[in-house]
Amino acid sequence: MGYGEGAIMAVPAHDERDNEFANKFDLPIKQVIEKPESSKDNSVCYSGEGALINSGKFNGVATSDAREQIVAWLEQQEIGSYKVTYRMRDWLISRQRYWGCPIPIAYDKNGEPHPIPENQLPVVLPEVTDYQPDKSGRSALAKAKDWLKVTIDGEEMTRETDTLDGYACSSWYLWRYVSPHDTKHAWDKDAIKYWAPTDVYVGGDHAVAHLLYVRFWCKFFADEGYLPFREPIKKLLYNGYINAPDGKKMSKSKGNVIDPLDVIDSGYGADTLRTYEMFIGPYDEDAAWSTKAIGGVYRFLNRCWTLCFGIDTTQKNTTNTIRAKTIKKVTEDLYRHSFNTAVAALMEYVNELYKAGPTDEDIITLAKLLKPFAPHLASEMLEKYDADDEWPVWDESQLVSDTIEVVVQVNGKLRAKLSVPQELLDQPEELERLALADTNVQKFVASKPKKVIVVKHAKLVNIVA
């Protein structure tokens, strides 16, 4: 039904539902996509990319290209056209189950609906011992005989036995949070002005439908004068998928699912799992699970433990600058939701502490910065020093702006050395501009160069004049 109007794809060799239907009714199953030899997909129906077969003039064309080619051909033949459609699934507002928000509606003897009067609100779920639906399929509320009866305007009526779907409450509870103890209103208008709209919404695929619904409710409440804004969320932080090691989406049918509990129970523990999930890549991008990489995170956390419990910290080497830079970097990365670079900064910090020799303050700082990622380990480290977990603050005076030397070559020969801030290594356009602006370089580059190559890790700008 996901295709609309009850249509099916009709490719039983490459769609599990079609395959099941074809087998049940003994229909022919023709393969039209050839599975690559490198594929590890052992499912009944191959649904991945490949080359077309049994497809007439499109045989041999990669599926990634074939889609557009086939649509273009259909348009040329004037028997089809490309179209983008947007649709919204019907929203099931009610459920036949006990749990959930009671719907404040009752029915008279003619089956006509009536709202529960305001002085009889809220409608509270009755205590029941049997949560199974009744024989007619109605929820367990149908068996709460005393609760079912309600008198409205002198007439005895029967309450609605369905309850609201979870989306109903989750589409407005973010505003209830601003004044949860208000017994007269859904929310306090002054509190709404202060706290709302929500700054950041973090979600995955489930969030797609939820965000549509919460926007509908928000616009409705705004139209009715209950909210002073029409958009409920300022920023959406959409998390990417963690795929299987082969880069494909995890699926039970493909047998490539990674169970978090298996990772924890294998000896890595919960802290390693949490830290690796943050380190695996940018939060909003897909990433492939790597057994090798999680082992690296495990070794990193063990190094943190060793710094705290296995190294003499009585030496007092000067690590103020390193510490200040790390606090600043991790703090700013967390505000930007750049968790992978925050973990990378902590790894670099640990490397520096091993080189310089850590002080007690260094390790306490490490534990505090580590706590959002590895809370169990960090708590043990802080307990050793009887330290609180208040977030550390960097001292600006201890931040030294490091400079680096970048070599500039023209046609392979050294023509200049630039002393620039280290941050410019990540700005190749600026390095190119500074190199071409150098007085000595300009002597050997009379006009616009043919090519400028910035080699970041070699700290080199190579100009072909």
N, C-alpha and C positions, 0 to 999 in steps of 0.2 A: 504493500500500500504506500510505501515511501515514494514511489514514482508518480503517485497521483492517479485518480480515476481507476484504481485497481489494475493498472498496467504492470507488466513484468518485463524484465530485460530480454528474456528469451535467449540466453546464452548459457545453457546448462553445463557446458564444460568449464565455465569460469565464474559461476555464481552459485553459492551453496544452496540457496532456496530453489533456484531453477533446477539444479541438479537433483535435489530431493524429489521435486515434482516430476521430472522426466523419468527417473527410475521407478517411481510409484506407478506411473501409467505407461511404462515401457516405450518411451519416446526416444527417437534417435538423439545421440549426443555428439555433436560435431565440434572438434577443437579448432579454434580460430586464432589462438595465440600460442606460439611455441615457447615453452619454458626454457630459458637459457641454461646451459650445462652447469654454470656456476651457481645456480639457484639452489638453496637448501630448503625450499618450500616443499614440504611433503604432504600438504593438505589435499583433500579429495579434488578440490577445484583450484586450479592455479589462477589467482586473481592479480598477479603482479605484471610488470612490464615485460615486453618481449617483441618478437617480430611476428607480423601477421602471416597466417597460412590459411588455405581454403577461403581466400578473400578476393579472388579475381585479380583485377589490375593492381590491387594494393598488397599482394603477396610480397613479403620481404621487408615491408615498411615497418619501422619501429613504431610501437603503439603510441609513444609520446608525440610522434609526428603525424601518425595516421588519423588521429581524431580531426585535426584541422583540415587535412587533405580530403578526407571523406566528406566533411561538411561543405568544403569549397566545391567539390565535385557535384554534390546534391544541388547546390545553388546554381551551378552552371547548367545542370539538366532541368532546372526549374521544378524540381520535385521535392525540395526541402529548403530550409533556411536556418541560419544561426539565430538563436534567441536566448536572452538571459531572463529568467523568471525568478521572482521572489515570492515566497509564500509563507504563511504562518499556520502552524498546526492548530487545530482546535484545542482549546485548553480545558482539560477536565477539572472543573472547579470543585466537584464534590466526589467523595469516596464512600463506599459502603463498608466502613470499618469504625471501630469504637474510638480509637485515638484520633485526635484532631480537634479543631475548633468547632463547637456546635453551630449549626446554621440557625439564626434566630427567626425562624419561620414556623408557623403552625397552619393547619388546614381545617376548614370547617367541614360540616357533614356533606357538603356538595363538592368537596375537594378543592375549594378555592383557597389560595394562599393568603395569609395575613402576617404582617411583621409583629414580632413580640413587642409589646409596649415598652417604652424606655424605662418605666419604673419597675419592670421585671427583668431588666438586664443587670449583670451578664447572665447568659444561660450557662450553667455549670454542668459538666458531665457527671452523671450519677455513678455511684460505686456499683460495680458489677463483679460477679465471680466467674461468669462465662463470657469469653470474648468472641466466641464463634458467631457467625451470622445466623439468622433464623432460617426456617425452611423455605421462605420466599426469596431469600437472598439479601434481605435487608440486614443492616448492621446489628450488632449486639444491642444497640439502643432500643431496637424494636421490642426487645424482651423485658425492658425496664418499664413495666406497666404503669406504676405510679408516676414516673417521670414523664411518660408520654402525654399525660393529661395536663392541659393548661386552659385556664379560663381567660378569655379576652372579650371585653365589653359584655360580660354576662353570659357569653356563649362558651360551652366546653368544646375545645378543639384538640387536635392531635399534633404533636410536635414533629418536625422534620427529623428523620433518623439518619440521614447522611451527615457526614462531617466535611468541613472544608479541606481541600487538598493542601499539602504543606506549602505549595507556592503562594497560597493566599496570604498566609502569615509572613512568609519570608519576603514578600513583595513590599511590606511596609514596616517590618519590625526595626529596621535601621533608624526610623524616626522615633519609635517607642523608646529606644535606648536613651534618648536625650532626657527623658523624665519618666523613668520606669515606675515610680511610686505614685504618680498622679492617678487618683481614683475617679476623677470627674471627666478627664479628657484623654484622648489617645496620646497626645503630646502637648507640651507647653510651647506656645508660639514664640516666646522670648528665648527659650532654650534652643528651639529649632534655628532661630536666626544666628545664635552663637556657634552651635555645633555642626550644623548641616549647610550645604550638602556634604556627603562623605568625600574625604580627600582621596583615598585610594581604595580600589576594589581589586582584590586578588582572586583569580578564578581560573578554572580549566574549562573543558568542554561543557560541563554541566552549567557553567555560568552563562553560556550563550542564551539559552531560553530564559533563564532567570533574569538576565539584564533586560530582555525585551519586556517581560512582565512588570518589573519594577519601574521601568520607564512609563509604561501605560498607567500604572497606579499613580505615579508621581504627577503626570500631566493631568490626570483626572482630579487629584487633590488640589493641584494648582488652579484648575478651572473653577473648582468649587470654593476657592479662597482659603483653603486650609494650609497651603504651602506657599512660601514666597519665591519659589524657584521651579523651573520646569524640567531640569535635568538632575537626577539624583546623585550622580557620581562625577567627580572632577577628573579622575584618572583611572583607567583600566590597566592593571598589570596582569597580562595574560601569560600564564606559564606554558612553556613548551612541553612536548612529550619526551619522555625518556624511552627510547626505542631499544630493541634487542641488540646484542653485540654486532649482528650483521647489518644493522641500520634499518631493519624493517620494524613496523609497528608490532608491539607485543600482542599476541593473540593465543588464547587457549588452544584453538584449533591447530595452530602452527607449532604448538609445544615450545614456544620460545619465551615464556613468561618468567620474569625474575621475581621470586617471592621475597619481600623484605625480611620476613622472619627467617628464611633460610640463610640470608646474608648475615643477620644478627647471630643466629645460632651456630654458624660455621666458625665462629671465633672472632669475627671482626667487631661485634658489639654494635649497640645503637648509635654511639657517638661517631663511629667511623661511617656508618650508613648516612647519618644526617650530614656530616661534613662533606662526604663525597657527592651527595646529591646537590649541595650548594656549589661544589667545585667543578662539577662535570661540564659546565658551560654557562653562557649567559642565560639568565632565568627565563627569558621570553623566547628562547630558541630551542628547537629540538636537539637532542643529543643521544648518542648511542652508548649503551652501558658497556663498560670496560672492566673486566676482572683484573687486568694488570694495573689500571689506574687506581682502583679502590685499594689495591695492595699498597700503592704509594702513599695514599692518605693514611692508611693504618700505620705505616712506618713513621709518617710525620707526627701523628699523635703520640706514638711511643717515644719519639725524640723530645716532645714536650714533657712527657712524664719523667724522662731521664734528666732533663734540665732541672726539674723541680726536686726530684728525690735522689738523684744520683750524682750531682755535681756540686763541688765546693763553691759556695757563693760568697765566701768571706772576702775574696778579692774585689777591689773597687775600681774596675776599669771604667773609663769614660764612655758611656753608652747613651748619654742624654739625647744626642741628636738622632741616633737610630730610633730610640724609643719615641721621641716626639713625632718623627716622620711616620712611624707605623701607626700611632694613635690617630693622627690626622687622616692617613690614607684609609684605614679600616672604617673610621667613623663616616667619612664622606662617601665611601663605597656603599655602606649600609643605607645611607639616606638615598642613594641613587639606585638601590636594589641591585647593585652589581656585586652579588655575593661571591661569585667565582674569583674576582680580582681581590676581594677582601681576604679570602683564604690564601690566595697566592702571596699577598703581602705578609701574612702571618708566617708562611713557610720561609719567606726571605728573611723575616725578623729572626726566626729560630736559627737559620744559618749564620746570621751575623752574631748572635749570642754565643754560638758555639765557638766562633772565631775569637771574639773579644773576651769571653768569660762573663757570665751573667751576674748581676747583683740581685739582691732580694727584690728590689723595686722592679727590675726588669721582668722577673718571673711573675710577680703579682700582676703587672700590666698585661703580660701574655695571657694569664688565666682569665682576666676580665674581658679581654678582647676575644678570647676563644669561647667564652661561655655561650653566646648565641648559637654556635655551631656544635660544640661538644660540651653540653652542660654538666654531664656526670663527671668527666675528667676535670673540667675547670673547677667544679665545686670541691673536689678532693684537693686540688692545688691550692685553692684559697683557704681551705680549712687548715692546711699545714701552717700557714702564716697568720691564721686567725684574722683574715682580712675580709672586709665587706666586698660586695660585688658592684659597688657604685662605678658607673662608667668613667674611665679616665679622661682627663682633659690635657691637651698638649700645650706646651709653652712655646709661643711664637718666637721668642728670643732664641730658642734652641734650634730653630729651623734654619739651617744654612743652605743657601741656594747654590748647589753644586754646579760647576761648569765643566764642560768636556771639550776636547780638542777634535775638530773635524778636519780631515785632510781634503784638499781640493786639487784634483788632477785635471789637466787639459791635455787631451790626446795622450794620456798615459804618463804625463810628466807632472811632478809636484810643482804647483804654482802658488799655493796659499795654505795657511793653517788658520782655521776659525775657532775662536774661543766663544762657545755659546752655552746657554743654560741647558742642562741635561734634558729638560722637558721637550726640547726641540727635536729630539730623536724621533718622536712620534709625529712630527710635522714636516714631512718631506718637501712640501711646497715652500715652506718658509726657509728651509735649509738651501733649497735651490735658489731662492731669491737672494739670500745673503751671499751665496757663492758667486753668483753672476754680478753682484754689486761690488765685490772686492776689487780694489784698484789694480792690483797686480794681475788678477784673472782677466780683467777687461783688456789688458795689453795683448792677450793671446786669443781673445774671442772678439773679432772685429764686428761681426754681425750676429744674428740669431743663431745659436748653436743647432747642429743637426739633432743632437740627443743629449739629455742630461739624466744620468742614472744616480739615484741616491741609494747607497747601500747602508741601511740603518745599523746593522750589527757590526759592520766594519768601520763605522764612523767615517764614511768616505762619500764624497761627491765627485763623480767622474763625468767630465764634460767632453763631448766629441764636437770639436769646432768645425 
